[in-house]
Structures are given as C-alpha cells and as structure tokens.
Amino acid sequence: MIEYFLGYSNLDNLDSYNNVITIDESDKNTKHGIVKEIIKFTISLLVSSLALFLSWQCNSIRGLPLLWKIFYGFFSFNFGSMYLLYYILFINGTCVPIPK
C-alpha cells in the first residue's frame, strides 16, 4: 500500500538522460487516467490485504497475542509487496506453532 502512495508507478517516466522523473499530471484528470489510478489502487489494496491475511494467519498459528498480531499486521499491510516477498522466501511452509 505504501508503494501506491509513494508514487512508484511513475517510475516509467524516468528520463535516462537527466535522471529525473517527469510526471504527466494531465493524464490523471482524464477518464482513462482515473480508471488507471483506480485499477492501480485496487491491485495495491488486494496485495496489501493478502499480506495482512498471511501475517495474521501465521501469527495465529504461532500463538502470538493479539497485540503482536495487530503490530505485525499493520506493517505487513503497509509494506505488502515486501512482506509477500519475505513470506515467499522465508516463511512459506514454516508457519508452525511456537513451543511453550
């Protein structure tokens, strides 16, 4: 979700000669631009929601208290794509209860 608000979607407008990002604001006010922004926001929301779900599910299996699940869920939602990469590389298949 944080990626959407930081505007990483504008990196396709990178000028390789001057190394500056040019943002075409006129496209965002057209019907095509609005639909494009809605689609990008929806995809970002879905990725962040998936990250939140996986974080909550794994922390529930591990038996963490509610406060920790909320804490980890907050960060997994805000950094959804990074959390999904972390989940795929390190956590996938290893979500087991923590021995007491």
Buried (B, 14 or more C-beta within 10 A) or exposed (E): BBBBEEEEBEEEEEEEEEEEEEEEEEEEEEEEBEEBBEEBBEEBBEBBBBBBEBBBEBBEEEEBEEEEBEBBBEBBBBBBBBBBEBBEEEEEEEBEEEEE
